[in-house]
Amino acid sequence: MAQLEGVRVVDLTTYIAAPSAGRALASMGAEVIKVEPPRGDGFKPFSMSCNYPAYPEDDYYTGYDVMNFLKKGLCLNLKDPEALKAFKKLLSTADVFLTNTRVQALKKMGLDYETLHKEFPRLIHASILGYGEKGPLKDKPGFDYTAYFSRGGVAYSVMEKGTSPAVPVSGFGDNYAGLALTAGILAALYNQTKTGQGERVTVSLYDTAIYGISWMMGAVEYGNELPASRRHTNSAVATTYATKDGRYIQLAMLDYSQLPRLAKALEADFLLTDERFNNYQGMLANIEVMVQALEPVFASRTLEEWTPRLVEADIPFEVVQTALEVVKDEQAWANDYIFKREYEGKNLYYIRTPIFFTERPSYKEESGRGRAPMMGEDTREILGGLGYSDAEIDAMKASGAVIEKTPK
């Protein structure tokens, strides 16, 4: 029995951020019911832009699986009164209502927190927002690219100084916002068990970005300059260096007492004899000079040659890996972080939710049907559980209030 066995989540979400929270809850054992509109989740066609195999004629998008494993599927046209009535009946049986629908749209349907809390005081109302509930941007549409990377300062902060803003990695901020919302939902569920009351839980993409770079952002008025560059950063021994074979090594020697070990590994005695480098304050005053001095040292050997030297010295470092290297990394596979499927002769890699339990392991994404639900695939099971007869469901299908698709 998993941690959230018996918890029901109604998942009215699209794209990545909020759906990722639903997926995390499902992996912990919650029953998560994904509710799609008749046009489908907009993320389905978008996933094709990242080259995930897709079969639109069968409503199967492998990229859609990523955030919707382990969920059940229901498709309702919430503009139809009968469908909205069925949705409200579903909410009456739920513990959590998860959504990233904009607040104004929720109000039009009577699905905003204030309205639902009066009807279902036990229900937790969890939302991903673009920019927050207040302020001039509260009603502006927000995406990972815009609210998180751009407005939140991430794209500017991680760019190399003097270049253009960093190209956003699709889903990067979405996933962090989803995990933050998952944490909030778990706290609200705990409170629900004690008080019997629900509450509103919100996370914004914008705030998640600010929180993510808060350590570096806090001292910007004191000269903590962003963006930085390899040579002009906050430490000469916490930056990247190119090796002879064109790879990059990231150092993270935050404890400067390790300098003798680094000097020995690099065969760079000047680090210990030059007063500009052999003490922490000297290094801080001469970061760029020290980086320039170390560059030819690292360029004298290959990554394969440097790795055992740095490992033996017990210096915190890593190779800067490519995405293809990550999905084939022995360390990731040893910890069961990744699983794969073959489509059309190539491997498609899926990353598990990064929360693991020892006594009651999470459900694996490839368990059950092993994919996201088709649009409305579980309609009869879900509506039947709410008391609807087959005849009533058929009538709702005929009117367009409900859509039901089954896998071919």
Rosetta blueprint (number, residue, H / E / L):
1 M L
2 A L
3 Q L
4 L L
5 E L
6 G L
7 V L
8 R E
9 V E
10 V E
11 D E
12 L E
13 T L
14 T L
15 Y L
16 I L
17 A H
18 A H
19 P H
20 S H
21 A H
22 G H
23 R H
24 A H
25 L H
26 A H
27 S H
28 M L
29 G L
30 A L
31 E E
32 V E
33 I E
34 K E
35 V E
36 E E
37 P L
38 P L
39 R L
40 G L
41 D L
42 G L
43 F H
44 K H
45 P H
46 F H
47 S H
48 M H
49 S H
50 C H
51 N L
52 Y L
53 P L
54 A E
55 Y E
56 P H
57 E H
58 D H
59 D L
60 Y E
61 Y E
62 T H
63 G H
64 Y H
65 D H
66 V L
67 M L
68 N L
69 F L
70 L L
71 K L
72 K E
73 G E
74 L E
75 C E
76 L E
77 N L
78 L L
79 K L
80 D L
81 P H
82 E H
83 A H
84 L H
85 K H
86 A H
87 F H
88 K H
89 K H
90 L H
91 L H
92 S L
93 T L
94 A L
95 D L
96 V E
97 F E
98 L E
99 T E
100 N L
101 T L
102 R L
103 V H
104 Q H
105 A H
106 L H
107 K H
108 K H
109 M H
110 G L
111 L L
112 D L
113 Y H
114 E H
115 T H
116 L H
117 H H
118 K H
119 E H
120 F L
121 P L
122 R L
123 L L
124 I E
125 H E
126 A E
127 S E
128 I E
129 L E
130 G L
131 Y L
132 G L
133 E L
134 K L
135 G L
136 P L
137 L L
138 K L
139 D L
140 K L
141 P L
142 G L
143 F L
144 D H
145 Y H
146 T H
147 A H
148 Y H
149 F H
150 S H
151 R H
152 G L
153 G L
154 V H
155 A H
156 Y H
157 S H
158 V H
159 M L
160 E L
161 K L
162 G L
163 T L
164 S L
165 P L
166 A L
167 V L
168 P L
169 V L
170 S L
171 G L
172 F H
173 G H
174 D H
175 N H
176 Y H
177 A H
178 G H
179 L H
180 A H
181 L H
182 T H
183 A H
184 G H
185 I H
186 L H
187 A H
188 A H
189 L H
190 Y H
191 N H
192 Q H
193 T H
194 K H
195 T H
196 G L
197 Q L
198 G L
199 E L
200 R E
201 V E
202 T E
203 V E
204 S E
205 L H
206 Y H
207 D H
208 T H
209 A H
210 I H
211 Y H
212 G H
213 I L
214 S H
215 W H
216 M H
217 M H
218 G L
219 A L
220 V H
221 E H
222 Y H
223 G L
224 N L
225 E L
226 L L
227 P L
228 A L
229 S L
230 R L
231 R L
232 H L
233 T L
234 N L
235 S L
236 A L
237 V L
238 A L
239 T L
240 T E
241 Y E
242 A E
243 T L
244 K L
245 D L
246 G L
247 R L
248 Y E
249 I E
250 Q E
251 L E
252 A L
253 M L
254 L L
255 D L
256 Y H
257 S H
258 Q H
259 L H
260 P H
261 R H
262 L H
263 A H
264 K H
265 A H
266 L H
267 E L
268 A L
269 D L
270 F H
271 L H
272 L H
273 T H
274 D L
275 E L
276 R L
277 F L
278 N L
279 N L
280 Y H
281 Q H
282 G H
283 M H
284 L H
285 A H
286 N L
287 I H
288 E H
289 V H
290 M H
291 V H
292 Q H
293 A H
294 L H
295 E H
296 P H
297 V H
298 F H
299 A L
300 S L
301 R L
302 T L
303 L H
304 E H
305 E H
306 W H
307 T H
308 P H
309 R H
310 L H
311 V H
312 E H
313 A H
314 D L
315 I L
316 P L
317 F E
318 E E
319 V E
320 V L
321 Q L
322 T L
323 A H
324 L H
325 E H
326 V H
327 V H
328 K L
329 D L
330 E H
331 Q H
332 A H
333 W H
334 A H
335 N L
336 D L
337 Y L
338 I E
339 F E
340 K E
341 R E
342 E E
343 Y E
344 E L
345 G L
346 K E
347 N E
348 L E
349 Y E
350 Y E
351 I E
352 R L
353 T L
354 P L
355 I L
356 F L
357 F L
358 T L
359 E L
360 R L
361 P L
362 S L
363 Y L
364 K L
365 E L
366 E L
367 S L
368 G L
369 R L
370 G L
371 R L
372 A L
373 P L
374 M L
375 M L
376 G L
377 E L
378 D L
379 T H
380 R H
381 E H
382 I H
383 L H
384 G H
385 G H
386 L L
387 G L
388 Y L
389 S L
390 D H
391 A H
392 E H
393 I H
394 D H
395 A H
396 M H
397 K H
398 A H
399 S H
400 G L
401 A L
402 V E
403 I E
404 E L
405 K L
406 T L
407 P L
408 K L
